[in-house]
């Protein structure tokens, strides 16, 4: 899809699925024996690869080395360098362990022979066991009663809006007022709630759904840190970049059904902000938990 093409929701979701369709390749980029895959990047106006995209592609690469019934349940990764959307990404998967019910994989994403992301992911056969979980916040408006972020920002012609937000494959409906061009109504508030789902049907493949959820989990998880400090995304001198990402899947997901992303910032210090998120299905089941620390600085 070209930068000038106005996409339909179906085109946006088809592009996401295409991004997750990695090509198996042979490579000599690393000295250790591993499986290798090649992927491309989604266009972004700043030329930097979206972190959620690389996370999702790493999940797909690792899953390609896994028995079909063994699904991801956690990952822990570090963003090492900014990726270039004009360059292909090579994914090297090391098979660390295959046990009776768990498997572990290390995945490195490379551009120009240098790692841009390194993570370890764990997979498990689906099993019965003890269950409990946090409950979804009550009293929030339904997604149909919240404005879509594209409508909220209609009329803004910055490349960030027209070439990124308008072309994301997810429908995003924030409960609180978003921080793109406005300071928060309550600077003491360090949490926010966002309804989201893919903007067209996605299909029922559990691997792709888990990967797509990781993709979307990187949307604005550091924003509560800005909200707590009375900042917005256009604050002069603001510099924000993801440093790491951890995620736990608690059950299978369907990303084309409404989910609530509860986001908060427990702490910020030393030029770093911590984001913590819980993702619930519309009927209140806890689907996933996410944590991310990022660089948050004001350059004077």
PEBELZI-V994044 format. One record per backbone hydrogen bond with DSSP energy under -1.0 kcal/mol. CO is the residue of the C=O (numbers start at 1). NH is the residue of the N-H. E is the energy in kcal/mol with one decimal. If there is no record, write none. Layout:
# PEBELZI-V994044
co/nh/e
CO/NH/E
CO/NH/E
This chain:
# PEBELZI-V994044
co/nh/e
8/12/-2.1
9/13/-2.2
10/14/-2.3
11/15/-2.2
12/16/-1.8
13/17/-2.3
14/18/-2.0
15/19/-2.3
16/20/-1.4
18/21/-1.2
20/22/-1.3
23/38/-2.6
35/93/-3.2
36/25/-2.1
37/91/-3.2
38/23/-2.6
39/89/-2.9
44/47/-1.8
47/85/-1.9
50/54/-1.4
51/55/-2.2
52/56/-2.3
53/57/-2.3
54/58/-2.4
55/59/-2.0
56/60/-1.9
57/61/-2.6
58/62/-2.6
59/63/-2.6
60/64/-1.5
62/65/-1.6
63/66/-1.8
67/70/-1.7
71/124/-2.7
73/249/-1.7
74/122/-2.5
75/247/-2.2
76/120/-2.1
77/245/-2.3
78/118/-2.1
83/49/-1.5
84/87/-1.8
89/39/-2.6
90/110/-3.5
91/37/-2.0
92/108/-2.2
93/35/-2.4
94/96/-1.3
94/106/-2.0
97/104/-2.4
101/125/-2.1
102/99/-3.6
103/123/-2.9
104/96/-1.1
104/97/-1.6
105/121/-2.8
106/94/-3.1
107/119/-2.5
108/92/-2.6
109/116/-3.4
109/117/-1.2
110/90/-2.4
111/114/-1.7
114/111/-2.4
116/80/-2.0
116/81/-1.2
117/109/-2.8
118/78/-2.8
119/107/-2.9
120/76/-2.1
121/105/-2.6
122/73/-2.8
122/74/-1.4
123/103/-2.3
124/71/-2.0
142/145/-1.6
143/146/-1.6
148/152/-2.1
149/153/-1.9
151/154/-1.1
153/156/-2.1
158/162/-2.5
159/163/-2.5
160/165/-1.8
161/166/-2.4
165/168/-1.3
169/199/-2.3
171/197/-1.4
172/149/-2.9
173/195/-2.6
179/233/-2.2
186/189/-2.1
190/265/-2.0
192/263/-2.9
193/175/-2.9
194/261/-3.6
195/173/-3.1
196/259/-2.0
197/171/-3.5
205/209/-2.3
206/210/-2.1
207/211/-2.4
208/212/-2.7
209/213/-2.0
210/214/-1.7
211/215/-2.2
212/216/-2.3
213/217/-1.9
215/218/-1.0
216/219/-2.0
220/223/-1.1
222/225/-1.0
222/226/-1.0
223/227/-2.6
224/228/-2.4
225/229/-1.0
226/231/-2.7
227/230/-1.1
232/235/-1.8
235/238/-2.1
237/299/-3.4
239/297/-2.6
241/295/-3.0
243/79/-2.0
245/77/-2.8
246/291/-2.5
247/75/-2.0
248/289/-2.2
254/257/-1.5
255/198/-2.7
258/282/-1.1
259/196/-2.3
260/280/-2.7
261/194/-1.9
262/278/-2.2
263/192/-2.7
264/276/-2.7
267/274/-2.7
269/272/-1.3
271/296/-2.3
272/269/-2.4
273/294/-2.5
275/292/-2.7
276/264/-2.3
277/290/-3.1
278/262/-3.1
279/287/-2.9
279/288/-1.5
280/260/-2.5
281/284/-1.9
285/281/-2.8
287/250/-3.1
287/251/-1.1
288/279/-2.9
289/248/-2.6
290/277/-3.2
291/246/-2.9
292/275/-3.8
293/243/-2.6
293/244/-1.6
294/273/-2.6
295/241/-1.8
297/239/-3.0
